[in-house]
Amino acid sequence: MPTGKPQLGATIVGLAALLAIYETAGRWLLPRMNPAVSFLITTVVATLLIATALRLAIRTRQQLLRESEHTLESLRTELTFTEQQRDCLRSILDSVAGGLVITGADSRVQFINSNARRLLGLDQRLVGRMADISRDPQIHQAFATVLGQGRQIETRVEARDGQGNNQGKRVLRLYAAPLRLNEKQIDGVVGTFIDITQLEKLERIRQEFLTNVSHELRTPLSSISAFVETLLSGGLEDRENSVRFLQTIQRNAERMRDLVSDIAELSAIESGAVQLRLEQFPLGRLVDEVFLALGPRCHKLRVQLCNEVTEACHVIADRRRLEQILTNLADNAIKFNRPDGKVVITASAAEDDSQILISVRDTGTGIPAHDLPRVFERFYRVDKARSRDLGGTGLGLAIVKHLARAHGGEVSVTSEAGTGSEFVIKLPARVAADSLPVNIRPETSVASAAADEARRR
């Protein structure tokens, strides 16, 4: 605390007392002193006393100013530190992966971070009350329960985007806990919103996958079990029927083997365990090899295969994986074609020469419009009975999709009922040089290869 003012007052009182003592002593000791001399001496003494008092007052004032400046500097430093702490805390809260909403004891919003705004579809509009954040009764009930009972609440809520569209719906997990600034009372609620939309989607896919795998395995296993039981019960004596039974067992065993193989293949592709070995090669020759392997099936089903890929067309891809893609698509095009139908494979460059478009087109019955968005899902079949009769596992198109993406491309389908379907694989026409063997030119594409062929001619 400053002590200048009390010291100054005491000094003035002391000087006044000295002056009074001097006057009294002068009258007693020098009663006959000339009044003019006495007045002069008194004036000099008073002046000295006043000068001393003023000097002390100036020093005291300077000391007070220094103390005030020091106090202001300390306050300024503390204020700056407090602002830094506030900004740091706000930055930390904004960087939290989940959405954070803090309310006071009066249920007014004290803080909301950017992730909470994004998850709840609030944009940047002002929020002051819980009603401004959401009208979901579950959220309000959770915050009210925490305020009333002082215990943590966990609940599942659904949030939509700012326009209320179901397409923007998110599934959130809300953790609400009491905010206590001291142990005696609840000063508010801290609510944390975690986006579990993708987790629920993955869990649903996992459950559907297990259900589909169980169903796909159950059918051939039941058939194998039934025929084996028949053979063990005396069917071996009937040679004609026993051979037919064994052929059925073999067919179902092969179906199970193909299913397990496709499941393992798809899992490896999705996990990123498949390493592509990119190379440059003529696409037309690969299509010829695919058609040669599928020739017996085409002859049996009376389907014509047409390779319209030019000799000048070269691609950069993993040869074995691209063969797998074309085989799956061509096999499906054959199986679901009409008698005397066609399967045509062509290739062209995109308008900007950035992609290679490989088309597999058939003249089959086509795919209904409502089934098109789901044809690349695992185990999804447009014609379930026919697919199983023809030996499909329901995973071929899913494998095609993931292999195309592994190449940095995509696959799409267009179809019209009664006229056939067209699957288009879009692969990058150029790839990064560091991902290619040294003998491959990264600039090679369908368009450049065609131009080179035209110049040679």
ZAVEX-27582 format. One record per residue (C-alpha): residue in three letters; x, y, z. Coordinates in nm, 2 decimals, padded with zeros to 4 digits. Example, Ala and Ser with C-alpha at 12.3 -4.5 7.8 and 13.67 -1.06 7.14 Angstrom:
// ZAVEX-27582
("ALA"; (01.23; -00.45; 00.78))
("SER"; (01.37; -00.11; 00.71))
//
This chain:
// ZAVEX-27582
("MET"; (00.00; 00.00; 00.00))
("PRO"; (00.13; 00.36; -00.07))
("THR"; (00.26; 00.53; 00.24))
("GLY"; (00.35; 00.88; 00.10))
("LYS"; (00.04; 01.07; 00.21))
("PRO"; (00.06; 00.98; 00.59))
("GLN"; (00.44; 01.06; 00.58))
("LEU"; (00.37; 01.40; 00.42))
("GLY"; (00.11; 01.49; 00.67))
("ALA"; (00.33; 01.39; 00.96))
("THR"; (00.61; 01.60; 00.82))
("ILE"; (00.39; 01.91; 00.78))
("VAL"; (00.26; 01.87; 01.13))
("GLY"; (00.62; 01.83; 01.26))
("LEU"; (00.74; 02.14; 01.07))
("ALA"; (00.45; 02.35; 01.20))
("ALA"; (00.53; 02.24; 01.55))
("LEU"; (00.89; 02.34; 01.51))
("LEU"; (00.78; 02.68; 01.38))
("ALA"; (00.55; 02.72; 01.68))
("ILE"; (00.83; 02.61; 01.92))
("TYR"; (01.07; 02.86; 01.75))
("GLU"; (00.83; 03.15; 01.79))
("THR"; (00.76; 03.06; 02.15))
("ALA"; (01.13; 03.02; 02.24))
("GLY"; (01.22; 03.35; 02.06))
("ARG"; (00.97; 03.54; 02.27))
("TRP"; (01.10; 03.39; 02.59))
("LEU"; (01.47; 03.40; 02.51))
("LEU"; (01.49; 03.72; 02.31))
("PRO"; (01.21; 03.93; 02.43))
("ARG"; (01.38; 04.26; 02.32))
("MET"; (01.46; 04.15; 01.96))
("ASN"; (01.38; 04.40; 01.70))
("PRO"; (01.04; 04.31; 01.54))
("ALA"; (01.17; 04.35; 01.19))
("VAL"; (01.46; 04.11; 01.26))
("SER"; (01.23; 03.87; 01.43))
("PHE"; (00.99; 03.88; 01.13))
("LEU"; (01.28; 03.83; 00.89))
("ILE"; (01.41; 03.53; 01.09))
("THR"; (01.06; 03.39; 01.11))
("THR"; (01.01; 03.43; 00.74))
("VAL"; (01.33; 03.26; 00.65))
("VAL"; (01.26; 02.97; 00.89))
("ALA"; (00.91; 02.94; 00.75))
("THR"; (01.04; 02.94; 00.40))
("LEU"; (01.29; 02.67; 00.48))
("LEU"; (01.02; 02.46; 00.64))
("ILE"; (00.78; 02.51; 00.34))
("ALA"; (01.06; 02.43; 00.09))
("THR"; (01.14; 02.11; 00.29))
("ALA"; (00.77; 02.02; 00.29))
("LEU"; (00.74; 02.09; -00.09))
("ARG"; (01.05; 01.88; -00.16))
("LEU"; (00.91; 01.60; 00.05))
("ALA"; (00.57; 01.63; -00.13))
("ILE"; (00.73; 01.61; -00.47))
("ARG"; (00.93; 01.30; -00.37))
("THR"; (00.61; 01.15; -00.23))
("ARG"; (00.43; 01.23; -00.55))
("GLN"; (00.70; 01.07; -00.77))
("GLN"; (00.70; 00.76; -00.55))
("LEU"; (00.32; 00.74; -00.58))
("LEU"; (00.35; 00.77; -00.96))
("ARG"; (00.62; 00.50; -00.98))
("GLU"; (00.40; 00.27; -00.77))
("SER"; (00.10; 00.34; -00.98))
("GLU"; (00.29; 00.27; -01.30))
("HIS"; (00.42; -00.05; -01.16))
("THR"; (00.07; -00.15; -01.05))
("LEU"; (-00.07; -00.07; -01.40))
("GLU"; (00.21; -00.27; -01.57))
("SER"; (00.13; -00.56; -01.34))
("LEU"; (-00.24; -00.54; -01.42))
("ARG"; (-00.16; -00.51; -01.79))
("THR"; (00.07; -00.82; -01.78))
("GLU"; (-00.20; -01.01; -01.59))
("LEU"; (-00.47; -00.90; -01.84))
("THR"; (-00.25; -01.01; -02.13))
("PHE"; (-00.18; -01.34; -01.97))
("THR"; (-00.55; -01.39; -01.90))
("GLU"; (-00.64; -01.31; -02.26))
("GLN"; (-00.37; -01.55; -02.38))
("GLN"; (-00.51; -01.82; -02.15))
("ARG"; (-00.86; -01.75; -02.28))
("ASP"; (-00.75; -01.77; -02.65))
("CYS"; (-00.55; -02.08; -02.58))
("LEU"; (-00.85; -02.24; -02.40))
("ARG"; (-01.08; -02.14; -02.69))
("SER"; (-00.84; -02.28; -02.94))
("ILE"; (-00.81; -02.61; -02.75))
("LEU"; (-01.19; -02.64; -02.73))
("ASP"; (-01.23; -02.56; -03.10))
("SER"; (-00.97; -02.83; -03.18))
("VAL"; (-01.16; -03.10; -02.99))
("ALA"; (-01.27; -03.37; -03.24))
("GLY"; (-01.63; -03.37; -03.10))
("GLY"; (-01.88; -03.09; -03.07))
("LEU"; (-01.87; -02.91; -02.74))
("VAL"; (-02.16; -02.71; -02.59))
("ILE"; (-02.13; -02.55; -02.24))
("THR"; (-02.44; -02.40; -02.07))
("GLY"; (-02.48; -02.21; -01.75))
("ALA"; (-02.71; -02.29; -01.46))
("ASP"; (-02.97; -02.08; -01.63))
("SER"; (-02.95; -02.31; -01.94))
("ARG"; (-02.81; -02.02; -02.15))
("VAL"; (-02.53; -02.12; -02.39))
("GLN"; (-02.19; -02.00; -02.26))
("PHE"; (-01.97; -02.16; -02.53))
("ILE"; (-02.01; -02.37; -02.85))
("ASN"; (-01.72; -02.48; -03.07))
("SER"; (-01.70; -02.50; -03.45))
("ASN"; (-01.74; -02.88; -03.45))
("ALA"; (-02.07; -02.85; -03.26))
("ARG"; (-02.19; -02.59; -03.51))
("ARG"; (-02.10; -02.83; -03.80))
("LEU"; (-02.26; -03.14; -03.64))
("LEU"; (-02.58; -02.96; -03.55))
("GLY"; (-02.61; -02.76; -03.87))
("LEU"; (-02.59; -02.42; -03.70))
("ASP"; (-02.35; -02.24; -03.95))
("GLN"; (-02.24; -01.91; -03.79))
("ARG"; (-02.57; -01.78; -03.65))
("LEU"; (-02.58; -01.65; -03.30))
("VAL"; (-02.70; -01.89; -03.03))
("GLY"; (-02.81; -01.78; -02.68))
("ARG"; (-03.04; -02.06; -02.56))
("MET"; (-03.07; -02.43; -02.60))
("ALA"; (-03.37; -02.38; -02.83))
("ASP"; (-03.13; -02.20; -03.07))
("ILE"; (-02.91; -02.51; -03.09))
("SER"; (-03.17; -02.78; -03.13))
("ARG"; (-03.54; -02.86; -03.08))
("ASP"; (-03.47; -03.23; -03.02))
("PRO"; (-03.64; -03.31; -02.69))
("GLN"; (-03.37; -03.57; -02.61))
("ILE"; (-03.10; -03.31; -02.60))
("HIS"; (-03.31; -03.07; -02.38))
("GLN"; (-03.40; -03.36; -02.15))
("ALA"; (-03.04; -03.47; -02.12))
("PHE"; (-02.92; -03.12; -02.02))
("ALA"; (-03.21; -03.07; -01.78))
("THR"; (-03.15; -03.40; -01.61))
("VAL"; (-02.78; -03.32; -01.56))
("LEU"; (-02.88; -02.98; -01.40))
("GLY"; (-03.15; -03.14; -01.19))
("GLN"; (-02.97; -03.46; -01.07))
("GLY"; (-02.60; -03.37; -01.11))
("ARG"; (-02.52; -03.70; -01.29))
("GLN"; (-02.37; -03.77; -01.63))
("ILE"; (-02.61; -03.86; -01.92))
("GLU"; (-02.53; -04.06; -02.24))
("THR"; (-02.79; -04.07; -02.52))
("ARG"; (-02.82; -04.12; -02.89))
("VAL"; (-02.96; -03.83; -03.10))
("GLU"; (-03.02; -03.76; -03.46))
("ALA"; (-02.93; -03.42; -03.62))
("ARG"; (-03.02; -03.29; -03.96))
("ASP"; (-02.86; -03.01; -04.17))
("GLY"; (-02.98; -02.65; -04.16))
("GLN"; (-03.24; -02.72; -04.43))
("GLY"; (-03.39; -03.02; -04.24))
("ASN"; (-03.30; -03.26; -04.52))
("ASN"; (-03.28; -03.63; -04.43))
("GLN"; (-02.99; -03.67; -04.67))
("GLY"; (-02.78; -03.46; -04.42))
("LYS"; (-02.89; -03.66; -04.12))
("ARG"; (-02.62; -03.74; -03.87))
("VAL"; (-02.63; -03.99; -03.58))
("LEU"; (-02.47; -03.84; -03.27))
("ARG"; (-02.37; -03.97; -02.93))
("LEU"; (-02.43; -03.71; -02.66))
("TYR"; (-02.23; -03.71; -02.34))
("ALA"; (-02.36; -03.45; -02.09))
("ALA"; (-02.19; -03.39; -01.76))
("PRO"; (-02.23; -03.14; -01.48))
("LEU"; (-02.00; -02.83; -01.47))
("ARG"; (-01.88; -02.76; -01.11))
("LEU"; (-01.68; -02.46; -01.03))
("ASN"; (-01.70; -02.56; -00.67))
("GLU"; (-01.82; -02.87; -00.49))
("LYS"; (-02.13; -02.72; -00.34))
("GLN"; (-02.34; -02.65; -00.66))
("ILE"; (-02.38; -02.72; -01.03))
("ASP"; (-02.28; -02.42; -01.23))
("GLY"; (-02.38; -02.56; -01.58))
("VAL"; (-02.36; -02.85; -01.82))
("VAL"; (-02.08; -02.96; -02.05))
("GLY"; (-02.23; -03.15; -02.35))
("THR"; (-02.00; -03.34; -02.60))
("PHE"; (-02.14; -03.45; -02.93))
("ILE"; (-01.96; -03.74; -03.11))
("ASP"; (-02.05; -03.82; -03.47))
("ILE"; (-02.12; -04.20; -03.49))
("THR"; (-02.29; -04.20; -03.83))
("GLN"; (-02.00; -04.38; -04.00))
("LEU"; (-01.97; -04.62; -03.71))
("GLU"; (-02.34; -04.72; -03.73))
("LYS"; (-02.31; -04.75; -04.10))
("LEU"; (-02.01; -04.98; -04.07))
("GLU"; (-02.18; -05.18; -03.80))
("ARG"; (-02.49; -05.22; -04.03))
("ILE"; (-02.27; -05.33; -04.31))
("ARG"; (-02.09; -05.58; -04.09))
("GLN"; (-02.42; -05.73; -03.97))
("GLU"; (-02.55; -05.74; -04.33))
("PHE"; (-02.23; -05.91; -04.44))
("LEU"; (-02.25; -06.17; -04.17))
("THR"; (-02.61; -06.24; -04.25))
("ASN"; (-02.54; -06.26; -04.62))
("VAL"; (-02.24; -06.49; -04.57))
("SER"; (-02.44; -06.72; -04.34))
("HIS"; (-02.72; -06.73; -04.60))
("GLU"; (-02.49; -06.79; -04.89))
("LEU"; (-02.31; -07.07; -04.71))
("ARG"; (-02.62; -07.23; -04.56))
("THR"; (-02.77; -07.32; -04.90))
("PRO"; (-02.48; -07.52; -05.04))
("LEU"; (-02.41; -07.67; -04.70))
("SER"; (-02.77; -07.79; -04.67))
("SER"; (-02.76; -07.94; -05.01))
("ILE"; (-02.43; -08.12; -04.95))
("SER"; (-02.55; -08.24; -04.61))
("ALA"; (-02.87; -08.37; -04.76))
("PHE"; (-02.71; -08.56; -05.05))
("VAL"; (-02.44; -08.70; -04.82))
("GLU"; (-02.70; -08.83; -04.58))
("THR"; (-02.89; -08.98; -04.88))
("LEU"; (-02.58; -09.16; -05.00))
("LEU"; (-02.49; -09.29; -04.65))
("SER"; (-02.85; -09.42; -04.62))
("GLY"; (-02.81; -09.66; -04.91))
("GLY"; (-02.80; -09.43; -05.21))
("LEU"; (-02.45; -09.56; -05.30))
("GLU"; (-02.62; -09.87; -05.44))
("ASP"; (-02.81; -09.67; -05.70))
("ARG"; (-02.52; -09.59; -05.93))
("GLU"; (-02.71; -09.36; -06.16))
("ASN"; (-02.85; -09.14; -05.88))
("SER"; (-02.53; -09.16; -05.67))
("VAL"; (-02.33; -09.01; -05.96))
("ARG"; (-02.58; -08.73; -05.99))
("PHE"; (-02.57; -08.67; -05.61))
("LEU"; (-02.19; -08.66; -05.62))
("GLN"; (-02.20; -08.41; -05.91))
("THR"; (-02.44; -08.19; -05.71))
("ILE"; (-02.21; -08.21; -05.40))
("GLN"; (-01.91; -08.12; -05.62))
("ARG"; (-02.10; -07.82; -05.77))
("ASN"; (-02.20; -07.69; -05.43))
("ALA"; (-01.85; -07.74; -05.29))
("GLU"; (-01.71; -07.54; -05.58))
("ARG"; (-01.97; -07.27; -05.51))
("MET"; (-01.85; -07.26; -05.15))
("ARG"; (-01.49; -07.25; -05.26))
("ASP"; (-01.56; -06.96; -05.50))
("LEU"; (-01.75; -06.77; -05.23))
("VAL"; (-01.47; -06.81; -04.97))
("SER"; (-01.21; -06.71; -05.23))
("ASP"; (-01.41; -06.40; -05.33))
("ILE"; (-01.46; -06.30; -04.96))
("ALA"; (-01.08; -06.33; -04.90))
("GLU"; (-01.01; -06.14; -05.22))
("LEU"; (-01.25; -05.86; -05.14))
("SER"; (-01.12; -05.83; -04.78))
("ALA"; (-00.76; -05.81; -04.90))
("ILE"; (-00.85; -05.54; -05.16))
("GLU"; (-01.05; -05.33; -04.90))
("SER"; (-00.77; -05.36; -04.64))
("GLY"; (-00.52; -05.22; -04.89))
("ALA"; (-00.31; -05.54; -04.87))
("VAL"; (-00.32; -05.58; -05.25))
("GLN"; (-00.02; -05.42; -05.42))
("LEU"; (-00.06; -05.32; -05.78))
("ARG"; (00.22; -05.40; -06.03))
("LEU"; (00.17; -05.13; -06.30))
("GLU"; (00.29; -05.19; -06.65))
("GLN"; (00.22; -05.07; -07.00))
("PHE"; (00.05; -05.32; -07.23))
("PRO"; (-00.19; -05.33; -07.53))
("LEU"; (-00.55; -05.35; -07.40))
("GLY"; (-00.68; -05.53; -07.71))
("ARG"; (-00.46; -05.84; -07.64))
("LEU"; (-00.58; -05.86; -07.29))
("VAL"; (-00.94; -05.85; -07.40))
("ASP"; (-00.87; -06.13; -07.65))
("GLU"; (-00.73; -06.34; -07.36))
("VAL"; (-01.04; -06.28; -07.15))
("PHE"; (-01.27; -06.37; -07.44))
("LEU"; (-01.07; -06.69; -07.51))
("ALA"; (-01.12; -06.80; -07.15))
("LEU"; (-01.49; -06.73; -07.17))
("GLY"; (-01.54; -06.89; -07.51))
("PRO"; (-01.69; -07.22; -07.39))
("ARG"; (-01.96; -07.04; -07.19))
("CYS"; (-02.04; -06.81; -07.48))
("HIS"; (-02.08; -07.11; -07.72))
("LYS"; (-02.31; -07.28; -07.47))
("LEU"; (-02.53; -06.97; -07.42))
("ARG"; (-02.50; -06.86; -07.79))
("VAL"; (-02.36; -06.52; -07.71))
("GLN"; (-02.12; -06.34; -07.95))
("LEU"; (-01.81; -06.16; -07.81))
("CYS"; (-01.69; -05.85; -07.99))
("ASN"; (-01.35; -05.69; -07.92))
("GLU"; (-01.36; -05.34; -08.06))
("VAL"; (-01.04; -05.21; -07.88))
("THR"; (-00.79; -05.08; -08.14))
("GLU"; (-00.44; -05.21; -08.16))
("ALA"; (-00.31; -04.86; -08.08))
("CYS"; (-00.48; -04.86; -07.74))
("HIS"; (-00.23; -04.91; -07.45))
("VAL"; (-00.30; -04.88; -07.08))
("ILE"; (-00.10; -04.85; -06.77))
("ALA"; (-00.24; -05.09; -06.51))
("ASP"; (-00.19; -05.41; -06.31))
("ARG"; (-00.24; -05.66; -06.59))
("ARG"; (-00.37; -05.94; -06.37))
("ARG"; (-00.61; -05.71; -06.18))
("LEU"; (-00.74; -05.55; -06.50))
("GLU"; (-00.80; -05.90; -06.64))
("GLN"; (-00.99; -05.98; -06.32))
("ILE"; (-01.21; -05.67; -06.37))
("LEU"; (-01.28; -05.75; -06.74))
("THR"; (-01.35; -06.11; -06.67))
("ASN"; (-01.60; -06.04; -06.40))
("LEU"; (-01.79; -05.78; -06.61))
("ALA"; (-01.78; -05.99; -06.93))
("ASP"; (-01.89; -06.30; -06.74))
("ASN"; (-02.19; -06.12; -06.60))
("ALA"; (-02.27; -05.98; -06.94))
("ILE"; (-02.27; -06.33; -07.08))
("LYS"; (-02.47; -06.48; -06.80))
("PHE"; (-02.75; -06.22; -06.81))
("ASN"; (-02.76; -06.19; -07.19))
("ARG"; (-03.02; -06.32; -07.44))
("PRO"; (-02.96; -06.61; -07.68))
("ASP"; (-02.78; -06.48; -07.99))
("GLY"; (-02.69; -06.16; -07.79))
("LYS"; (-02.36; -05.97; -07.79))
("VAL"; (-02.10; -05.86; -07.55))
("VAL"; (-01.89; -05.57; -07.68))
("ILE"; (-01.58; -05.42; -07.52))
("THR"; (-01.45; -05.08; -07.64))
("ALA"; (-01.20; -04.82; -07.51))
("SER"; (-01.17; -04.45; -07.56))
("ALA"; (-01.01; -04.14; -07.41))
("ALA"; (-01.20; -03.89; -07.20))
("GLU"; (-01.25; -03.54; -07.35))
("ASP"; (-00.97; -03.39; -07.14))
("ASP"; (-00.74; -03.70; -07.21))
("SER"; (-00.71; -03.75; -06.83))
("GLN"; (-00.89; -04.09; -06.82))
("ILE"; (-00.92; -04.41; -07.01))
("LEU"; (-01.28; -04.53; -07.05))
("ILE"; (-01.32; -04.90; -07.10))
("SER"; (-01.68; -05.00; -07.18))
("VAL"; (-01.84; -05.35; -07.14))
("ARG"; (-02.17; -05.35; -07.31))
("ASP"; (-02.43; -05.63; -07.35))
("THR"; (-02.77; -05.68; -07.51))
("GLY"; (-02.93; -05.85; -07.21))
("THR"; (-03.25; -05.78; -07.02))
("GLY"; (-03.10; -05.48; -06.85))
("ILE"; (-03.12; -05.37; -06.49))
("PRO"; (-03.42; -05.20; -06.34))
("ALA"; (-03.36; -04.83; -06.25))
("HIS"; (-03.43; -04.89; -05.87))
("ASP"; (-03.15; -05.15; -05.86))
("LEU"; (-02.88; -04.95; -06.03))
("PRO"; (-02.75; -04.77; -05.72))
("ARG"; (-02.70; -05.10; -05.54))
("VAL"; (-02.55; -05.33; -05.80))
("PHE"; (-02.19; -05.28; -05.66))
("GLU"; (-02.29; -05.37; -05.31))
("ARG"; (-02.17; -05.70; -05.17))
("PHE"; (-02.41; -05.99; -05.22))
("TYR"; (-02.66; -05.77; -05.39))
("ARG"; (-02.83; -05.95; -05.68))
("VAL"; (-03.09; -05.81; -05.93))
("ASP"; (-03.22; -06.16; -06.01))
("LYS"; (-03.13; -06.37; -05.70))
("ALA"; (-03.26; -06.70; -05.82))
("ARG"; (-03.09; -06.68; -06.16))
("SER"; (-02.76; -06.56; -06.01))
("ARG"; (-02.74; -06.86; -05.79))
("ASP"; (-02.84; -07.10; -06.06))
("LEU"; (-02.56; -06.96; -06.28))
("GLY"; (-02.30; -06.99; -06.00))
("GLY"; (-02.26; -06.62; -05.90))
("THR"; (-02.13; -06.54; -05.55))
("GLY"; (-02.27; -06.18; -05.54))
("LEU"; (-01.92; -06.03; -05.49))
("GLY"; (-01.80; -05.99; -05.84))
("LEU"; (-01.91; -05.63; -05.89))
("ALA"; (-01.80; -05.53; -05.55))
("ILE"; (-01.45; -05.66; -05.63))
("VAL"; (-01.46; -05.47; -05.96))
("LYS"; (-01.55; -05.15; -05.78))
("HIS"; (-01.26; -05.18; -05.53))
("LEU"; (-01.01; -05.28; -05.79))
("ALA"; (-01.10; -04.98; -06.00))
("ARG"; (-01.06; -04.75; -05.70))
("ALA"; (-00.72; -04.92; -05.62))
("HIS"; (-00.61; -04.80; -05.97))
("GLY"; (-00.72; -04.45; -05.89))
("GLY"; (-01.03; -04.49; -06.11))
("GLU"; (-01.40; -04.56; -06.08))
("VAL"; (-01.67; -04.78; -06.23))
("SER"; (-02.02; -04.69; -06.33))
("VAL"; (-02.32; -04.85; -06.49))
("THR"; (-02.61; -04.74; -06.72))
("SER"; (-02.89; -04.96; -06.82))
("GLU"; (-03.23; -04.96; -06.98))
("ALA"; (-03.47; -05.24; -06.92))
("GLY"; (-03.50; -05.46; -07.23))
("THR"; (-03.20; -05.32; -07.41))
("GLY"; (-02.90; -05.42; -07.21))
("SER"; (-02.64; -05.27; -06.97))
("GLU"; (-02.31; -05.09; -07.01))
("PHE"; (-02.04; -05.09; -06.74))
("VAL"; (-01.77; -04.83; -06.78))
("ILE"; (-01.43; -04.85; -06.60))
("LYS"; (-01.26; -04.51; -06.57))
("LEU"; (-00.88; -04.54; -06.52))
("PRO"; (-00.63; -04.26; -06.50))
("ALA"; (-00.45; -04.21; -06.83))
("ARG"; (-00.14; -04.10; -06.66))
("VAL"; (00.01; -04.20; -06.32))
("ALA"; (00.29; -04.06; -06.10))
("ALA"; (00.63; -04.15; -06.23))
("ASP"; (00.75; -04.27; -05.90))
("SER"; (00.49; -04.54; -05.89))
("LEU"; (00.59; -04.69; -06.23))
("PRO"; (00.87; -04.93; -06.34))
("VAL"; (01.15; -04.75; -06.52))
("ASN"; (01.05; -04.88; -06.86))
("ILE"; (00.71; -04.71; -06.86))
("ARG"; (00.65; -04.36; -06.99))
("PRO"; (00.40; -04.18; -06.75))
("GLU"; (00.27; -03.97; -07.04))
("THR"; (00.14; -04.27; -07.23))
("SER"; (-00.24; -04.27; -07.27))
("VAL"; (-00.51; -04.39; -07.51))
("ALA"; (-00.51; -04.07; -07.70))
("SER"; (-00.14; -04.03; -07.73))
("ALA"; (-00.10; -04.40; -07.84))
("ALA"; (-00.37; -04.35; -08.11))
("ALA"; (-00.19; -04.04; -08.23))
("ASP"; (00.14; -04.22; -08.25))
("GLU"; (-00.03; -04.50; -08.45))
("ALA"; (-00.18; -04.25; -08.69))
("ARG"; (00.16; -04.09; -08.75))
("ARG"; (00.32; -04.43; -08.82))
("ARG"; (00.05; -04.50; -09.08))
//
